């Protein structure tokens, strides 16, 4: 009897030991799985942050300048390529609705020789672009992309009605924190700064004299200069940075000009070739900009 009890005790102790070892192994397995999940999440967050940093330098000009510019097709294409900043130009209908067009006249986009300001929103809605697309309302763009993207918006008409329409739709959608507003007239930026002091304001600069003048304007946050007019220089870039402003350029679509912008540590640039720009920023810009910032 004693032998049987002893044997049973030994068996129970052995079984408890085995169960304890199994439990410890399971705990170690769960801990390792959790560690792997956390490491995977960390690496994913790092990649996402890296992609944001890469894309922050690239502004997709009209989506893609050309036959289907400022259309959903153009914006979808650059967003799919990784763009986080889409640029668009706004014009105003006769009844106060904002539409996307680089030109004040509809002929370039639709073949109809009429100014947008002379047409009602309903009439513009009835137009087709040369590629068969509709002329987009700003509200349609906001509805489609929401807060998943950043908007670079240029006001093409600089009257009070356009500014009021812009303020109205920004307030309606609550998008003031994801918009950079741009204009060739710094007075527009000054007016908008009164209502939206935190909204970045970009001056589209076309001459050296206006560049110097904009350096002294506190409501200009970003000075974007013409590359074709020779304004993207190291001297201008340094002058903007010394005043606490960002320095930008337009429009860069060749590898040579984009590499030059990266080497100069230009903060951002407008491009018609978003895939090329993002590729160069990823393969060349990450290292070059990091080295420049360390210096």
N, C-alpha and C positions, 0 to 999 in steps of 0.2 A: 504493500500500500504506500509506504513511504517512498519507495522507488518510483512508483507511478506519479505521486504528487510532485516529486522532484523533477521528473522528466517533463511533466506538464508545465511546471514553472519555467524550466529552461526553454521549452517551446514557446511559451508566451513571451518571455523576455526576448527571445530571438525574433519572434514575429514583430514585437514592438520596435525592436531595433531596425528591422527591415522597413517597417512602415515609416519610421522616423527618417530613414535614409531616403525613401521615396518622396516623402514630404519635402525634405530639404532640396532634393533634386528638382522637384516641381517648382519650388520657390526660386531656385537659381535660374531655372528655365524662364519663368515669368519675368524675373528681374532682367535677364538678358534680352528678352523680347521687348520689354519696356525701354531698356537702354537703346536698342536698335531703332525703335520707333521714335524716341526722342532725338537720336542722332539724324535720322532721316528727316524729321521735321526741322531740325536746325539747319541742315544742308539745304533743304528746300527754301527756308526763309532767307538764307544767305544768297541763294541763286536769284530769288525774287528781288531782293534788295539790290543785287548787282545789275539785274535787268532794268530796274527802275533808274539806277544811276546812269546806265548806258543810254536809255531812252530819253532821259531828261535833257540831253543836249540836242535832240533831233525834233524839229518842227516840220510836220508833213504839209508842205505848201499846197494849199487848195486840195488836199488829199494827194492828188497827182495832177500837176498842171498839164492841160492838154484837152483832148476832145471830150473826156468825161469828168473834167475837174468839178469839184464842189458837188459831187453826186454821192449817193450811198455806195455805188460801185467803187468809186475812188477811195472813200473813207474806209469801207470794209476791207479793201485790199491792203491798205497801209496798216490798219489795226491788226489784221491777220499776220502781217509781217513783224509786228511787235511795237508799232508806234503807240505812244501814250499821249501825244500832243498833235491834235489836228487843227490846221489853220483854215479859216474861212473869212470871206468878205461879206459885208451886209449892205443891202440897199433897201429903201423903203417904198412901199406902194403908196398910191394916192390916198388910201384910206388907213394908212398907219400900220401896215403889217411888214415885218422884216423878212426878207428873202436873201438867199445866198447867190451872189454874183460878184465877180471881180470888176465888171464894167457897169457903168451907169446905164448903158443902152443894152437892150436885149439882143441886138443883132449878132454879137460875137457868140453868144451862147445858143441862141435859138433861130437866128436868121430873120427875126422880126425886127424891123427898124423902128423901135419905139423905146423911149426911156421908161424905166420901171416906175419912176415917180408920176408918170402920166397914166398909169394903168392901175385898176383896182386889184385887190388880192385875188378876186375871182377870175379876172382876166389873166393874171400871171399864172394862176393854177391851171389854166387851160392851155398854156404854152408847152411845147416840147423842145428839149434841147436837140442839137444836131445828132446826138447819139440815141435819141428816143427816150430820154429820161425827162422827168418833170423838174421844174425849177423848185428847189426845196425851200420851204419855210424854215426859219430858225427853230420854231417850235417842234417841227417834225424831227429835226436832228436831235434836239434835246430829248424828245420822247423815245427815240430809238436807242441812243447811247447812254442816256442818263448820266450818272456820276462815275461811269466806268472809264472815262477818258477825260483828259484836260483839253480845254478849248482855247485856241488863240484866235481872237475875234477882232477883225479890223472894220471900223466904221468908215464906209466909203463916202457917204454923204454926211456933212458935218453940221447940219442944222439942228435946231432945238428939238424938232419933232423926232428926228432919228435918235437923239440922245435920250429923250423921254421914253421912246418905244423900247430902247435897249434896257433902260433901268427897269421898266415895267416887267419885261419878260425875265430878267435876271432875278427880280424880287419874287415873281410868281413861282419860279422853279427852285429858288434858293441855291443858285449855282455860283454865287459870288466867290466862293473859295476854290473853284476849279476853272476859273476864267482868267486869262491874261488878255487885257484889252489893248489894242494897238491902233495907232493913227499917225498920219503924216502931219497933222496939225496938233501941236502941243497944247493948244487951248482946250481941245477936247479932253485931253488927259488931265488937265488942271481942273476942269469942271467935274469930271467923274471922280477925281480924287477927293472932292468934298464929300461925296456920298459913300464912296468905297475906298477908304484910305488903305485898306489891307489888300485890295486887288492889285496885282502887279500890272504896271503900265509900261508899255513898250512904244518907244518913239521910232517910227520908220524914217531913218535919216538918209538924206540924199545929197548932202554937201558937207564939206569940211567946216564951213562957217556955222551951219546949224548944229553940227556935232559939238563944237565948242560952246555954243549957247545952251544946248541941252545939258551939258555937264553941270551947269549952275541951277538947274531946275529941280527942286526937291521932289516933285511929283513924278518925275521920270525915273523909273526903276531900271529900265533896260534900254540901251541904245543899240538899235539894229541898223547897221550900215550896209550900203550897197557894195558888194564885192566887185561888180563890173565897173564901178566908178573909182576903184582904187582906195576905198576907205577902210578896208580891213587890213589895218597895219598894226604892228606891235606897239607903236607909239599911242595910237588911239585906244587899243585894248588896255594898255597900262594906265592911261589917263582915266578911263572909265572905272577901272578897278580901284584906282587911288581915290576916286570920289565915292566909293562904296556902291557903284552901279554895276550891273551886269553888262556884258558886251556881247552883241549878237551880230549876225551877218545874213544877208540874202543875196542871191539864191545860189546855193552850192549843190551841184549835182554831178561833179566830176571827182574822181578819186584824188587828184592832185590838190584841188581846192579844199576838200574836206580834210585831208591830211595836214594842210597848211593851217586850217582852223584849229585842229587838235594840237598841233605843235605850238601854236600861239596861246593855247588855253582859252580860246573863245568859248564863252559859256554855253551858247546855243546858236543854232543856225537853221534857216529854212532850206528845205531841199525838195527837189522833184524826184529823187531816187531814195526813198526811205530804206528799202532793203540794203542798198549799198552803204548808206550812212550808218545804219545799225551794225552792219558787219564790220565796218572799219572801226567804229567805236568799241566793239567787242574785242576784235583781234589786235588792234593797235592802240586805241584810245585809252583803254583801261590802264595799261602799263605806262603810257606816255603821260597821261594826266596825273597819275599817282606820283611819278617821278617829279613832275613839275610842282605839284603841291608840297612835296617834301623839301624842295629847294626853297 
